[in-house]
Each structure stands twice: as C-alpha cells, then as structure tokens.
C-alpha cells in the first residue's frame, strides 16, 4: 500500500503539470491525425474503420468543449483517446485485405496498360493474341468492346473491319469461342490460309 500511494501522487502530479498550452498542442495534434485519416477511411468502405473514426471525432469534440470550459485534465484524456481511435481506424484500412487486393489489381492494370500503350477500356481486347492496340481500337470503335461482344459477332462483321481479315478473324474466334457451322469454319480457314496480312503502319497513332 505504501508503494501505491507515491505512484498515484506521481501520476496526479504529471497530469497537473500539463499547462493549457500543452493541452492545446495535444488537441491540435489529434485534429491533424483525424484530418489525415478521414479521406483514407471514408474511401475504404471499411465499416468498422468508419465507426472508429466517427467515435474519434465525437470524443475529440468533447475534448475541445472541455478545453474551452477549462477542464484541462479531462480534455487531455479525451483527446488522447480520440487520437488512438483515429489511428486504430487507419490501421484497419491499411491492413484491409480488400484494399490490398484492389491496390494489386490497379497496379497490375497500370503495368499492363504501360506495356501495351493503351487506355484501360482496350485491355480486354489487347490481351487477345494477334490483336494489339491498333486492332483493339478498331474493334472498340466498331462497338465490339468486350469478349462477349466478340463471341456474339459474326465472322462477316469481323472481316468487314479495317485490318481484320480472315486470318485475324479466325484467330479471334479461336480464342473467344462462339457459334460457327462447319461450313463457315471451313471457308474461314481456307480464306485465312490465302490471305496476306495488311500492314498497320498507317493506323498507328490513332489508338
């Protein structure tokens, strides 16, 4: 018991040693933490983190009220609690598996866009062998914007587009699937074997 009393006295003395300016500095520090954390948490969609941040803001408002009422010890305790809650919210967002997966997806997409030199809308098309960015733009502008669009498109429709003759049309259909009769496939195969591929030089720069 004799050892407990001095410890309580020391703790009380430390709390009383906080001047109004010290408390004000702590309040401002918490405000800065909440300001930095808020956009990160709000954009994350993490409900638990958003609840923690809301709690931090509520307690911080109480801390400011206590400060203006000259209840400095209470204000100090509240603002430190609010700061911990804000940091807990940020930690939840930073380690969120959903956020990590989304960042990985966006990074991979950006790298792929840089590799192919295309905008995001062309990525499903440039992934097809033999298409590339120029033909991808031609397909996209013709309304064939997804793999499903290509699957449903007729061979005649594909072959009517610039720089997409029988050979490329056949290669596209082999990759995306779709319905063709044996006779249609035979004619397409024969046409592809006879075709000489047109150069794409004049089309570069338009994608």
N, C-alpha and C positions, 0 to 999 in steps of 0.2 A: 504494500500500500504506500509505503514511504517513497518508493521509486516512481509510482504512478503519478503522484501529485506534482512533482517537479516537471514531469513531461507535459502535463496538462498546462502548467503555468507557462512553459516554453512555447507551446502551440498557441496559447492565447496571446502571448506577447508578440509572436510573429504576425498574427493576424492584425493586432492593433498597430503594428509598425507600418502597415500599408497606409500611405497617405492618399488623399483624394486624387492626386495626380497619378499615383501608382495604379489605382483602380481604374482611372480614366484610360490609361495606357493599355491595361488589360482588356477593357471594353472595346477599344479601337482595334486591338489585335484580333479579337473574336469576330468583330464586324468584317475585317479583311478576310478571315478564313471562310466565313459564311459567303461572302461575295464571290470568292474564287470557286467555292464548291458548288454553288447554286446552279450555274449553267450545266455543269458536268452531270449533276444528279438529275436535273429536270429532263435532259436529253436522253438519259439512260433508259428510262421506262421502268427502272427498278423500284417497285412499290415500297419495299422495306427501307431502302435508302431515302426515298422521298418522305416517308413518315419520320425518320430520324432527323432529317433536315428541318421539317416542319416543327418538330419538338425543339430543336436548337434555336430556331427563330423565335418561338414562343417564350422560351426561357431567357433568351437574350433581351427581349422586350421587357421582361420582368426585371432583369438586371439593370437596365437603363432607368426604369422607374425608381428602383431602389436607390440608384446613384443620385438622381435628382432629388430624392427625398432624404439624402444624406445618410442613408443606411449602407455605409460603405462595405462593411463586412459581408452583409447579405448579397450585395451587388457583386462582390468579388467571387463568392462561392457560385453564384448563378452563372456568371459569365464564363467561368472556367468549365462548368458543367456543360454549358451550351457549346463551347468550343470542342469539347470531347465528342459530343453528339454529332457535330458537323464533320469532324474528322472520321468518325465511325461511318457516317453516310458515304463519305468519299472513298473509304476503304472498301465498302461493299461494291461500289461501282467499279473500282479499279480491278477487282478480282472476279467480277461477274463473268461466268462462262459465256453468256450470250454476247457480252461486249467483246470478249476476246475472239469469239468466232466471227463476229461481224467485222472486226478490225482485220483479221486474217483474210476474210473474203474480199474486203475492199482493197487490201494491199495486193492480193493475187490478181484482182481485176485490173488494177492500175498497171502492174507489171506486164500483164498480157496486152493491155492497150498500147503501152510503150513499145512492146515487141512488134506488134502488128502495125502500129502507127494509125490506129483508128479510134473513133469515138465509141462510147460504151454500147450504143444501140447496134453496132455492127459485130460485136463479139460473137454472138451465136452463129453468125454466118461465116466469119473468117476462120472459125475452128474447123470448118469442113475442108477436107483435102481438095486442092485444085481451085479453090475459090479466091482467097486473097482479098485484099482491101478494095481493089478496083471492082471486081465482080460482085463483092459483097455490097458495095454502094449501088451498083446497077440493080441487083436483086431487091435491095431495100427500097429504092425509089420506085420500083415496079409493084410495090405492095407485098412482096414476099419477104417478110421481116422475121419470121420465126421458123424453127424446124418443122412445126406443124403446117405452116403455110407451104413450105416446100414439099412436104409429104402429100398434101392435097393438090398441088399444082400439076397440071398436065405436062407431058413431055413437050407438046407443041408450044405451050405457053413459055416454058423454059427456053426452048430453042429459038423462039421469036425475039429474045432479048439480045442486045449487042454483046458480042464476045462470049456468048454461051451457046455453043453449037452442040451437036450430038455427043461429042466426046465428054464435055463438061456436064451436060445434062445427064448422061449415063452415070458419071461418077457421083453426081449429087444424089441421084435416085438410089444408087447402091448404098449410100451412107444414111439417107433419111428414111428409106423404105417407101411405102405407098403401094398402090394397086396398078399393075400393068398386065395386060394379056400377054400370052406367049408370043403372039404375032407382033405386038407393039415392041416387046423387048428384043425380038429378033431383028426387026427393022432398025431399031435404035442402035443395036450392037453393030450392024453392018454399016450404018451411016457413020458411027464413031470411028470405025476402023479405016474409013476412006477419007475422013476429014483431016485437013491440015489446020493446025491451030492458028487463029488470027493473033497478030501482035497486039499488046495492050498499051504500047508506048503513048499513043495519042490520048489515052484515057487517064494517065497518071496526073495527079494534081486536082482531079475533080472529086475525089472521095473525101 
